[in-house]
Amino acid sequence: MKTEVSLITPEIALEILKTNKRNRPMKKDLVLFYAEEMKKGSWKLNGESIIISSTNILLDGQHRLAAIVKSGIEQQMVVVTGAKNEVFDTIDVGKTRTSGDIMAIDGISNANKHAAGIGKYFFIKKGSAFSQRTQGLRSNGLSKSSILKFYLENSYSLDEIQNFSTKCNDKFRLFTTSEIYAICAFLILDKKREKETVFSFFRQLLKIDTVENETLNYAYDKLLSHKIGSYKMTRAFRDIFIIKIWNYFIMGKEVSFIRVSPESDKNIQFI
């Protein structure tokens, strides 16, 4: 076999893809994600190879090559040629590194908690549901390197937020740690709210501290009922409900009832 670093232009990538006879079906969202990374200049030569068999069949790299074509941007790629066709079944079967793995390798403590919280933070920033699971980061246009970069740029604040959200979750699991983390990060870093004000909101909502705003007593009862199953909220309803709780709290309003309409309130944001 021969291994070399080659400049793969869109034209070369297209020619190689013509030999793509044995690969799994192309995932369009993955191609689009890779292409966007290339357009942003975030794509890096990392040693992952394009593998071509001794009979000139593409064995690995179809999504990366398709992304070069899609983006129209040439890339340096490691290219391995001359592999035996029968090795195809052994390619790309290892465990994919998660964002938490990448952060841990970089020496970051509580890497998985940070990765999960930052993932949800970006969902809030995009205006999406923050209570959803964060495995599908590609669908949010979010790369593992983006998560690491965001942490490194805000590590002091995020370490404090992670510690606070973990303590809240340990005290009473009305929210997940990553939900508290994401909301705190968004309010403090994006909305520029005072850290102690944000932390006080959660401490009162979870009844860790004395409740000073009657809205939070009402919200606690509703969220607890949802938690134990006696009052069911949809994911969209719950997200909007939490945003409205915060907005009433920060405006100093006290209410005994909050109306939520997932349709008419779908564009509501934290203030």
BALOBA-1460 file (C-alpha; in Angstrom, 3 decimals):
// residues 271
<rec num="1" residu="m" x="0.000" y="0.000" z="0.000"/>
<rec num="2" residu="k" x="1.045" y="3.601" z="-0.595"/>
<rec num="3" residu="t" x="0.219" y="6.533" z="1.696"/>
<rec num="4" residu="e" x="0.640" y="10.193" z="0.809"/>
<rec num="5" residu="v" x="-0.883" y="13.595" z="1.516"/>
<rec num="6" residu="s" x="-2.588" y="14.890" z="-1.621"/>
<rec num="7" residu="l" x="-4.445" y="18.042" z="-2.558"/>
<rec num="8" residu="i" x="-7.973" y="16.916" z="-3.422"/>
<rec num="9" residu="t" x="-9.801" y="19.388" z="-5.649"/>
<rec num="10" residu="p" x="-13.558" y="19.178" z="-6.279"/>
<rec num="11" residu="e" x="-12.778" y="17.753" z="-9.719"/>
<rec num="12" residu="i" x="-10.499" y="15.024" z="-8.317"/>
<rec num="13" residu="a" x="-13.025" y="14.228" z="-5.570"/>
<rec num="14" residu="l" x="-15.745" y="13.791" z="-8.181"/>
<rec num="15" residu="e" x="-13.565" y="11.374" z="-10.177"/>
<rec num="16" residu="i" x="-12.790" y="9.295" z="-7.083"/>
<rec num="17" residu="l" x="-16.477" y="9.179" z="-6.142"/>
<rec num="18" residu="k" x="-17.199" y="7.515" z="-9.485"/>
<rec num="19" residu="t" x="-15.436" y="4.438" z="-8.069"/>
<rec num="20" residu="n" x="-17.728" y="4.451" z="-4.996"/>
<rec num="21" residu="k" x="-19.318" y="1.020" z="-5.402"/>
<rec num="22" residu="r" x="-19.128" y="-0.598" z="-1.961"/>
<rec num="23" residu="n" x="-19.872" y="2.148" z="0.566"/>
<rec num="24" residu="r" x="-22.972" y="2.630" z="2.729"/>
<rec num="25" residu="p" x="-25.708" y="4.991" z="1.425"/>
<rec num="26" residu="m" x="-24.624" y="8.625" z="1.420"/>
<rec num="27" residu="k" x="-25.893" y="10.692" z="4.365"/>
<rec num="28" residu="k" x="-26.806" y="14.088" z="2.941"/>
<rec num="29" residu="d" x="-26.853" y="15.861" z="6.322"/>
<rec num="30" residu="l" x="-23.332" y="14.628" z="7.076"/>
<rec num="31" residu="v" x="-22.072" y="15.823" z="3.690"/>
<rec num="32" residu="l" x="-23.678" y="19.219" z="4.300"/>
<rec num="33" residu="f" x="-22.148" y="19.435" z="7.782"/>
<rec num="34" residu="y" x="-18.655" y="18.624" z="6.484"/>
<rec num="35" residu="a" x="-19.094" y="21.085" z="3.607"/>
<rec num="36" residu="e" x="-20.053" y="23.882" z="6.008"/>
<rec num="37" residu="e" x="-16.981" y="23.116" z="8.130"/>
<rec num="38" residu="m" x="-14.841" y="23.404" z="5.001"/>
<rec num="39" residu="k" x="-16.449" y="26.704" z="4.021"/>
<rec num="40" residu="k" x="-15.790" y="28.101" z="7.511"/>
<rec num="41" residu="g" x="-12.147" y="27.019" z="7.307"/>
<rec num="42" residu="s" x="-12.621" y="24.679" z="10.275"/>
<rec num="43" residu="w" x="-11.686" y="21.502" z="8.407"/>
<rec num="44" residu="k" x="-8.271" y="20.154" z="9.419"/>
<rec num="45" residu="l" x="-5.850" y="17.584" z="8.061"/>
<rec num="46" residu="n" x="-5.999" y="15.124" z="10.968"/>
<rec num="47" residu="g" x="-4.629" y="11.894" z="9.553"/>
<rec num="48" residu="e" x="-7.973" y="10.361" z="8.571"/>
<rec num="49" residu="s" x="-7.447" y="8.773" z="5.205"/>
<rec num="50" residu="i" x="-9.226" y="8.313" z="1.927"/>
<rec num="51" residu="i" x="-8.767" y="4.600" z="1.175"/>
<rec num="52" residu="i" x="-8.750" y="3.279" z="-2.386"/>
<rec num="53" residu="s" x="-8.354" y="-0.400" z="-3.184"/>
<rec num="54" residu="s" x="-5.854" y="-2.070" z="-5.485"/>
<rec num="55" residu="t" x="-8.672" y="-2.405" z="-8.029"/>
<rec num="56" residu="n" x="-9.405" y="1.339" z="-7.828"/>
<rec num="57" residu="i" x="-12.553" y="1.096" z="-5.680"/>
<rec num="58" residu="l" x="-13.230" y="3.707" z="-2.980"/>
<rec num="59" residu="l" x="-13.326" y="1.926" z="0.390"/>
<rec num="60" residu="d" x="-13.530" y="4.889" z="2.780"/>
<rec num="61" residu="g" x="-14.028" y="8.659" z="2.534"/>
<rec num="62" residu="q" x="-17.177" y="9.135" z="0.463"/>
<rec num="63" residu="h" x="-18.693" y="11.781" z="2.755"/>
<rec num="64" residu="r" x="-15.485" y="13.826" z="2.917"/>
<rec num="65" residu="l" x="-15.055" y="13.677" z="-0.847"/>
<rec num="66" residu="a" x="-18.700" y="14.608" z="-1.447"/>
<rec num="67" residu="a" x="-18.238" y="17.564" z="0.929"/>
<rec num="68" residu="i" x="-15.289" y="18.811" z="-1.129"/>
<rec num="69" residu="v" x="-17.519" y="18.698" z="-4.201"/>
<rec num="70" residu="k" x="-20.394" y="20.369" z="-2.317"/>
<rec num="71" residu="s" x="-18.256" y="23.140" z="-0.832"/>
<rec num="72" residu="g" x="-16.160" y="23.679" z="-3.950"/>
<rec num="73" residu="i" x="-13.085" y="23.990" z="-1.729"/>
<rec num="74" residu="e" x="-9.989" y="21.861" z="-2.207"/>
<rec num="75" residu="q" x="-8.540" y="20.090" z="0.830"/>
<rec num="76" residu="q" x="-5.333" y="18.338" z="1.832"/>
<rec num="77" residu="m" x="-6.175" y="14.675" z="2.476"/>
<rec num="78" residu="v" x="-4.229" y="11.581" z="3.454"/>
<rec num="79" residu="v" x="-4.781" y="9.103" z="0.619"/>
<rec num="80" residu="v" x="-4.051" y="5.392" z="0.956"/>
<rec num="81" residu="t" x="-3.981" y="3.408" z="-2.275"/>
<rec num="82" residu="g" x="-3.503" y="-0.292" z="-2.961"/>
<rec num="83" residu="a" x="-5.581" y="-1.691" z="-0.064"/>
<rec num="84" residu="k" x="-7.124" y="-5.119" z="-0.569"/>
<rec num="85" residu="n" x="-10.850" y="-5.104" z="-1.307"/>
<rec num="86" residu="e" x="-11.563" y="-7.581" z="1.477"/>
<rec num="87" residu="v" x="-10.472" y="-5.116" z="4.214"/>
<rec num="88" residu="f" x="-13.629" y="-3.033" z="3.621"/>
<rec num="89" residu="d" x="-15.526" y="-4.688" z="6.477"/>
<rec num="90" residu="t" x="-12.810" y="-3.687" z="8.964"/>
<rec num="91" residu="i" x="-12.906" y="0.034" z="8.118"/>
<rec num="92" residu="d" x="-14.666" y="2.663" z="10.256"/>
<rec num="93" residu="v" x="-15.991" y="0.240" z="12.883"/>
<rec num="94" residu="g" x="-14.420" y="1.852" z="15.977"/>
<rec num="95" residu="k" x="-16.225" y="4.037" z="18.527"/>
<rec num="96" residu="t" x="-16.552" y="7.634" z="17.370"/>
<rec num="97" residu="r" x="-15.057" y="10.155" z="19.781"/>
<rec num="98" residu="t" x="-17.663" y="12.314" z="21.471"/>
<rec num="99" residu="s" x="-17.309" y="16.009" z="22.269"/>
<rec num="100" residu="g" x="-16.654" y="14.970" z="25.870"/>
<rec num="101" residu="d" x="-13.851" y="12.667" z="24.698"/>
<rec num="102" residu="i" x="-12.240" y="15.521" z="22.759"/>
<rec num="103" residu="m" x="-12.422" y="17.835" z="25.788"/>
<rec num="104" residu="a" x="-11.076" y="15.158" z="28.135"/>
<rec num="105" residu="i" x="-8.123" y="14.537" z="25.828"/>
<rec num="106" residu="d" x="-7.432" y="18.277" z="26.088"/>
<rec num="107" residu="g" x="-7.210" y="17.874" z="29.880"/>
<rec num="108" residu="i" x="-10.539" y="19.514" z="30.775"/>
<rec num="109" residu="s" x="-12.167" y="18.360" z="34.017"/>
<rec num="110" residu="n" x="-15.846" y="17.291" z="33.952"/>
<rec num="111" residu="a" x="-15.564" y="17.130" z="30.172"/>
<rec num="112" residu="n" x="-18.806" y="15.243" z="29.535"/>
<rec num="113" residu="k" x="-20.836" y="17.643" z="31.672"/>
<rec num="114" residu="h" x="-19.344" y="20.627" z="29.875"/>
<rec num="115" residu="a" x="-19.957" y="19.068" z="26.464"/>
<rec num="116" residu="a" x="-23.614" y="18.311" z="27.232"/>
<rec num="117" residu="g" x="-24.246" y="21.755" z="28.711"/>
<rec num="118" residu="i" x="-22.553" y="23.612" z="25.867"/>
<rec num="119" residu="g" x="-24.511" y="21.544" z="23.362"/>
<rec num="120" residu="k" x="-27.780" y="22.662" z="24.943"/>
<rec num="121" residu="y" x="-26.480" y="26.236" z="25.216"/>
<rec num="122" residu="f" x="-26.104" y="26.332" z="21.448"/>
<rec num="123" residu="f" x="-29.658" y="25.039" z="21.041"/>
<rec num="124" residu="i" x="-30.880" y="27.990" z="23.149"/>
<rec num="125" residu="k" x="-28.706" y="30.390" z="21.159"/>
<rec num="126" residu="k" x="-30.240" y="29.083" z="17.949"/>
<rec num="127" residu="g" x="-33.751" y="29.411" z="19.380"/>
<rec num="128" residu="s" x="-34.359" y="25.657" z="19.514"/>
<rec num="129" residu="a" x="-35.715" y="23.489" z="22.307"/>
<rec num="130" residu="f" x="-33.090" y="23.199" z="25.045"/>
<rec num="131" residu="s" x="-34.708" y="20.217" z="26.749"/>
<rec num="132" residu="q" x="-33.998" y="17.992" z="23.755"/>
<rec num="133" residu="r" x="-31.213" y="15.439" z="23.683"/>
<rec num="134" residu="t" x="-27.938" y="16.742" z="22.268"/>
<rec num="135" residu="q" x="-26.582" y="13.728" z="20.402"/>
<rec num="136" residu="g" x="-27.562" y="15.213" z="17.054"/>
<rec num="137" residu="l" x="-25.143" y="18.115" z="17.168"/>
<rec num="138" residu="r" x="-24.541" y="17.972" z="13.428"/>
<rec num="139" residu="s" x="-28.180" y="18.899" z="12.785"/>
<rec num="140" residu="n" x="-27.487" y="22.073" z="14.765"/>
<rec num="141" residu="g" x="-24.431" y="22.880" z="12.667"/>
<rec num="142" residu="l" x="-22.233" y="22.341" z="15.709"/>
<rec num="143" residu="s" x="-18.850" y="20.617" z="15.539"/>
<rec num="144" residu="k" x="-16.846" y="19.083" z="18.366"/>
<rec num="145" residu="s" x="-14.139" y="21.674" z="17.754"/>
<rec num="146" residu="s" x="-16.759" y="24.442" z="18.163"/>
<rec num="147" residu="i" x="-17.680" y="23.084" z="21.592"/>
<rec num="148" residu="l" x="-14.025" y="22.925" z="22.648"/>
<rec num="149" residu="k" x="-13.339" y="26.438" z="21.319"/>
<rec num="150" residu="f" x="-16.343" y="27.875" z="23.173"/>
<rec num="151" residu="y" x="-15.213" y="26.274" z="26.423"/>
<rec num="152" residu="l" x="-11.631" y="27.521" z="26.092"/>
<rec num="153" residu="e" x="-12.853" y="31.073" z="25.424"/>
<rec num="154" residu="n" x="-15.157" y="31.053" z="28.483"/>
<rec num="155" residu="s" x="-13.554" y="28.479" z="30.787"/>
<rec num="156" residu="y" x="-13.596" y="30.572" z="33.982"/>
<rec num="157" residu="s" x="-17.333" y="31.279" z="33.806"/>
<rec num="158" residu="l" x="-18.228" y="27.818" z="32.535"/>
<rec num="159" residu="d" x="-16.320" y="26.034" z="35.291"/>
<rec num="160" residu="e" x="-18.294" y="28.015" z="37.856"/>
<rec num="161" residu="i" x="-21.568" y="27.355" z="36.006"/>
<rec num="162" residu="q" x="-20.803" y="23.632" z="35.801"/>
<rec num="163" residu="n" x="-20.102" y="23.467" z="39.534"/>
<rec num="164" residu="f" x="-23.312" y="25.362" z="40.325"/>
<rec num="165" residu="s" x="-25.530" y="23.294" z="38.009"/>
<rec num="166" residu="t" x="-24.163" y="20.035" z="39.422"/>
<rec num="167" residu="k" x="-24.891" y="21.154" z="42.985"/>
<rec num="168" residu="c" x="-28.439" y="22.156" z="41.989"/>
<rec num="169" residu="n" x="-29.058" y="18.810" z="40.340"/>
<rec num="170" residu="d" x="-27.653" y="16.954" z="43.336"/>
<rec num="171" residu="k" x="-30.016" y="18.892" z="45.599"/>
<rec num="172" residu="f" x="-33.207" y="18.309" z="43.617"/>
<rec num="173" residu="r" x="-33.520" y="16.865" z="40.105"/>
<rec num="174" residu="l" x="-36.234" y="19.074" z="38.717"/>
<rec num="175" residu="f" x="-33.941" y="19.896" z="35.804"/>
<rec num="176" residu="t" x="-31.030" y="18.052" z="34.244"/>
<rec num="177" residu="t" x="-27.575" y="19.397" z="34.995"/>
<rec num="178" residu="s" x="-27.088" y="20.285" z="31.334"/>
<rec num="179" residu="e" x="-30.351" y="22.276" z="31.223"/>
<rec num="180" residu="i" x="-29.331" y="24.405" z="34.207"/>
<rec num="181" residu="y" x="-25.840" y="24.781" z="32.729"/>
<rec num="182" residu="a" x="-27.169" y="25.861" z="29.324"/>
<rec num="183" residu="i" x="-29.667" y="28.382" z="30.671"/>
<rec num="184" residu="c" x="-27.125" y="29.889" z="33.067"/>
<rec num="185" residu="a" x="-24.489" y="30.113" z="30.319"/>
<rec num="186" residu="f" x="-26.905" y="31.804" z="27.928"/>
<rec num="187" residu="l" x="-28.220" y="34.308" z="30.473"/>
<rec num="188" residu="i" x="-24.774" y="35.188" z="31.838"/>
<rec num="189" residu="l" x="-22.671" y="35.127" z="28.657"/>
<rec num="190" residu="d" x="-25.201" y="36.226" z="26.033"/>
<rec num="191" residu="k" x="-27.805" y="38.226" z="27.933"/>
<rec num="192" residu="k" x="-25.158" y="39.708" z="30.266"/>
<rec num="193" residu="r" x="-27.252" y="39.075" z="33.374"/>
<rec num="194" residu="e" x="-25.476" y="39.187" z="36.713"/>
<rec num="195" residu="k" x="-24.230" y="35.750" z="37.723"/>
<rec num="196" residu="e" x="-25.689" y="35.992" z="41.228"/>
<rec num="197" residu="t" x="-29.099" y="36.984" z="39.850"/>
<rec num="198" residu="v" x="-29.157" y="33.925" z="37.579"/>
<rec num="199" residu="f" x="-27.942" y="31.602" z="40.323"/>
<rec num="200" residu="s" x="-30.499" y="33.069" z="42.756"/>
<rec num="201" residu="f" x="-33.270" y="32.338" z="40.242"/>
<rec num="202" residu="f" x="-32.444" y="28.627" z="40.234"/>
<rec num="203" residu="r" x="-31.808" y="28.445" z="43.977"/>
<rec num="204" residu="q" x="-35.254" y="29.947" z="44.620"/>
<rec num="205" residu="l" x="-36.988" y="27.902" z="41.906"/>
<rec num="206" residu="l" x="-35.573" y="24.700" z="43.417"/>
<rec num="207" residu="k" x="-36.340" y="25.985" z="46.942"/>
<rec num="208" residu="i" x="-32.708" y="25.791" z="47.980"/>
<rec num="209" residu="d" x="-33.083" y="29.422" z="49.121"/>
<rec num="210" residu="t" x="-36.116" y="31.253" z="50.505"/>
<rec num="211" residu="v" x="-38.499" y="32.088" z="47.661"/>
<rec num="212" residu="e" x="-38.900" y="35.839" z="47.245"/>
<rec num="213" residu="n" x="-41.117" y="35.826" z="44.141"/>
<rec num="214" residu="e" x="-44.506" y="34.053" z="44.230"/>
<rec num="215" residu="t" x="-44.149" y="33.156" z="40.545"/>
<rec num="216" residu="l" x="-41.424" y="30.700" z="41.489"/>
<rec num="217" residu="n" x="-43.660" y="28.903" z="44.008"/>
<rec num="218" residu="y" x="-46.277" y="28.427" z="41.297"/>
<rec num="219" residu="a" x="-43.624" y="27.291" z="38.809"/>
<rec num="220" residu="y" x="-42.104" y="24.840" z="41.285"/>
<rec num="221" residu="d" x="-45.475" y="23.162" z="41.873"/>
<rec num="222" residu="k" x="-46.127" y="22.805" z="38.132"/>
<rec num="223" residu="l" x="-42.659" y="21.466" z="37.353"/>
<rec num="224" residu="l" x="-42.821" y="19.048" z="40.262"/>
<rec num="225" residu="s" x="-46.217" y="17.779" z="39.070"/>
<rec num="226" residu="h" x="-44.681" y="17.208" z="35.646"/>
<rec num="227" residu="k" x="-41.740" y="15.419" z="37.208"/>
<rec num="228" residu="i" x="-43.886" y="12.965" z="39.149"/>
<rec num="229" residu="g" x="-46.300" y="12.493" z="36.256"/>
<rec num="230" residu="s" x="-49.473" y="14.052" z="37.643"/>
<rec num="231" residu="y" x="-49.330" y="16.977" z="35.180"/>
<rec num="232" residu="k" x="-47.806" y="16.309" z="31.783"/>
<rec num="233" residu="m" x="-45.961" y="18.963" z="29.806"/>
<rec num="234" residu="t" x="-44.743" y="18.495" z="26.265"/>
<rec num="235" residu="r" x="-41.132" y="19.402" z="25.617"/>
<rec num="236" residu="a" x="-42.160" y="22.585" z="23.773"/>
<rec num="237" residu="f" x="-44.583" y="23.552" z="26.569"/>
<rec num="238" residu="r" x="-41.939" y="23.035" z="29.255"/>
<rec num="239" residu="d" x="-39.306" y="25.088" z="27.412"/>
<rec num="240" residu="i" x="-41.698" y="28.003" z="26.940"/>
<rec num="241" residu="f" x="-42.875" y="27.701" z="30.544"/>
<rec num="242" residu="i" x="-39.305" y="27.981" z="31.864"/>
<rec num="243" residu="i" x="-38.576" y="30.990" z="29.647"/>
<rec num="244" residu="k" x="-41.729" y="32.728" z="30.894"/>
<rec num="245" residu="i" x="-40.811" y="31.963" z="34.522"/>
<rec num="246" residu="w" x="-37.444" y="33.667" z="34.050"/>
<rec num="247" residu="n" x="-38.948" y="36.641" z="32.217"/>
<rec num="248" residu="y" x="-41.483" y="37.250" z="35.001"/>
<rec num="249" residu="f" x="-38.750" y="36.834" z="37.611"/>
<rec num="250" residu="i" x="-36.328" y="39.285" z="36.012"/>
<rec num="251" residu="m" x="-39.145" y="41.842" z="35.523"/>
<rec num="252" residu="g" x="-40.115" y="41.475" z="39.179"/>
<rec num="253" residu="k" x="-43.663" y="40.341" z="38.348"/>
<rec num="254" residu="e" x="-45.570" y="37.902" z="40.532"/>
<rec num="255" residu="v" x="-48.266" y="35.747" z="38.966"/>
<rec num="256" residu="s" x="-50.321" y="32.767" z="40.103"/>
<rec num="257" residu="f" x="-50.966" y="31.410" z="36.618"/>
<rec num="258" residu="i" x="-48.936" y="31.226" z="33.408"/>
<rec num="259" residu="r" x="-50.648" y="30.574" z="30.094"/>
<rec num="260" residu="v" x="-48.534" y="28.713" z="27.526"/>
<rec num="261" residu="s" x="-49.347" y="28.218" z="23.857"/>
<rec num="262" residu="p" x="-46.625" y="26.265" z="21.991"/>
<rec num="263" residu="e" x="-47.926" y="27.735" z="18.716"/>
<rec num="264" residu="s" x="-48.312" y="31.440" z="19.524"/>
<rec num="265" residu="d" x="-45.383" y="31.468" z="21.990"/>
<rec num="266" residu="k" x="-42.969" y="29.523" z="19.763"/>
<rec num="267" residu="n" x="-40.720" y="32.546" z="19.182"/>
<rec num="268" residu="i" x="-40.466" y="33.601" z="22.819"/>
<rec num="269" residu="q" x="-36.927" y="34.243" z="24.086"/>
<rec num="270" residu="f" x="-35.190" y="34.779" z="27.427"/>
<rec num="271" residu="i" x="-34.935" y="38.491" z="28.231"/>
